[in-house]
Amino acid sequence: MVVAGATKMAIIESACIIGLAQLPSSRYHPFQLDTFGLGKVLLEVAKRGAETCVVGIGGSATNDGGFGMAKALGWRFENKAGEAITEWTDLDQLSLASAPSKDISLNICS
């Protein structure tokens, strides 16, 4: 976290967390990769008191549209039967998206 004056700013390069360079040498199918780890880092910087958060998104190894990040932040996704959707590739079955029950204090991140 960078402190500039009275503002605490977290600068996160997503490629360092969920980037192509972070993948082991074995091959992964793109459907197996998501943004969950980035969501966990956002929770941590909020916990440490960041007032502003800037996220660089270049070089990431995901294409889940932020589904994993939303899950890490506490969002819940359900199908018509009320069952949790745990993989972004099943979002075509989405019937309900529920916001987190607790305040995660990330409304100031940009």
C-alpha positions as CSV (number, residue, x, y, z in Angstrom):
1,M,0.0,0.0,0.0
2,V,1.3,3.5,-0.9
3,V,0.8,6.4,1.5
4,A,0.7,9.8,-0.2
5,G,-0.1,12.6,2.2
6,A,-3.2,11.7,4.2
7,T,-4.5,9.2,1.6
8,K,-3.8,5.5,1.8
9,M,-3.8,4.1,-1.7
10,A,-3.5,0.5,-2.7
11,I,-2.1,-0.1,-6.2
12,I,-2.6,-3.7,-7.4
13,E,-1.3,-5.2,-10.6
14,S,-3.7,-8.1,-11.2
15,A,-1.1,-9.8,-13.4
16,C,1.0,-10.4,-10.3
17,I,-1.9,-12.3,-8.7
18,I,-3.8,-13.9,-11.6
19,G,-1.5,-13.3,-14.5
20,L,-0.2,-15.4,-17.3
21,A,3.3,-15.4,-15.8
22,Q,1.9,-16.9,-12.6
23,L,0.7,-20.1,-14.3
24,P,2.8,-23.2,-14.0
25,S,4.4,-24.6,-17.1
26,S,1.7,-27.2,-17.6
27,R,-1.2,-26.1,-19.7
28,Y,-4.4,-24.8,-18.2
29,H,-7.8,-24.5,-20.0
30,P,-9.0,-20.9,-19.8
31,F,-12.3,-22.1,-18.3
32,Q,-10.3,-23.2,-15.2
33,L,-8.9,-19.7,-14.4
34,D,-10.8,-16.9,-12.6
35,T,-10.4,-13.7,-10.6
36,F,-11.1,-15.1,-7.1
37,G,-7.5,-14.3,-6.0
38,L,-7.9,-10.7,-7.0
39,G,-11.0,-10.5,-4.9
40,K,-9.2,-11.9,-1.8
41,V,-6.5,-9.2,-2.3
42,L,-9.1,-6.4,-2.5
43,L,-10.6,-7.7,0.8
44,E,-7.1,-7.6,2.4
45,V,-6.3,-4.0,1.3
46,A,-9.7,-2.8,2.5
47,K,-8.9,-4.6,5.9
48,R,-5.6,-2.8,6.0
49,G,-7.3,0.6,5.6
50,A,-6.9,1.5,2.0
51,E,-9.0,4.6,1.1
52,T,-8.4,4.3,-2.6
53,C,-7.6,1.3,-4.7
54,V,-6.3,1.3,-8.3
55,V,-6.2,-2.1,-10.1
56,G,-4.2,-2.6,-13.3
57,I,-5.9,-5.4,-15.4
58,G,-3.4,-6.0,-18.2
59,G,-1.8,-9.4,-18.5
60,S,-4.4,-11.4,-16.5
61,A,-4.9,-15.0,-17.3
62,T,-8.7,-14.9,-16.8
63,N,-11.8,-14.2,-18.8
64,D,-14.5,-14.7,-16.2
65,G,-15.8,-11.1,-16.2
66,G,-15.0,-10.7,-12.5
67,F,-17.2,-13.6,-11.4
68,G,-14.4,-15.1,-9.1
69,M,-13.7,-11.6,-7.7
70,A,-17.4,-11.1,-6.9
71,K,-17.5,-14.5,-5.2
72,A,-14.5,-13.6,-3.1
73,L,-16.2,-10.4,-2.1
74,G,-19.2,-12.3,-0.9
75,W,-21.6,-12.3,-3.8
76,R,-23.8,-15.4,-4.2
77,F,-25.0,-16.6,-7.5
78,E,-27.9,-19.1,-7.8
79,N,-29.7,-21.1,-10.5
80,K,-33.5,-21.5,-10.7
81,A,-33.4,-24.4,-8.2
82,G,-31.7,-22.1,-5.7
83,E,-28.4,-24.0,-6.0
84,A,-25.2,-22.0,-5.9
85,I,-23.4,-21.4,-9.1
86,T,-19.7,-22.0,-8.4
87,E,-18.2,-21.9,-11.9
88,W,-18.4,-18.9,-14.2
89,T,-19.0,-21.2,-17.1
90,D,-22.4,-22.0,-15.6
91,L,-23.6,-18.4,-15.5
92,D,-26.0,-19.2,-18.4
93,Q,-28.1,-20.8,-15.6
94,L,-28.1,-17.6,-13.4
95,S,-31.5,-16.8,-11.8
96,L,-30.4,-14.7,-8.8
97,A,-27.4,-12.7,-7.7
98,S,-27.3,-11.7,-4.1
99,A,-25.1,-9.0,-2.6
100,P,-22.8,-9.7,0.4
101,S,-24.6,-9.7,3.7
102,K,-21.8,-7.8,5.4
103,D,-20.2,-4.4,4.5
104,I,-16.9,-5.0,2.9
105,S,-15.9,-1.3,2.7
106,L,-14.7,-1.4,-0.9
107,N,-17.1,1.3,-2.3
108,I,-14.1,3.6,-2.3
109,C,-11.9,1.5,-4.6
110,S,-11.7,2.6,-8.2
